[in-house]
Amino acid sequence: MILKVEIFSSPGCGKCGHAKEALHKLVDEIGADKIQWNEVNILDALDYAVELGVMSTPSIAINGDLVFSSLPSIKKLRAELEARLGKSNPGDQL
């Protein structure tokens, strides 16, 4: 299974750079063969961003679902990615 991760950003968004760096690091650690990601400029894809419910940047969608509407910690992002890849411990899922 390959996860499709999208980071919604906007010009001048300082936190968006941090989100991209964090995701890039996690992709390197988890495996680029398991996570495909790209940056979506909300000004270029406004209709799509609105359809998903993006209200601010950075926001992160996984497989077409808005999961984080603000910058998550690396720990939370890792946990979400690993859970969706089936790597988490059964006791971690609520």
Number of C-alpha atoms within 10 A of each C-alpha: 9 12 17 15 21 23 25 27 25 18 10 8 12 12 15 21 14 13 24 19 12 18 22 15 13 18 18 11 10 15 11 14 11 14 20 15 18 12 15 19 17 22 12 10 11 12 12 13 21 11 9 13 14 23 13 15 22 28 24 25 20 19 13 13 13 19 17 18 16 17 19 16 11 14 11 12 19 19 16 18 21 14 15 15 15 11 11 15 9 9 6 8 9 4
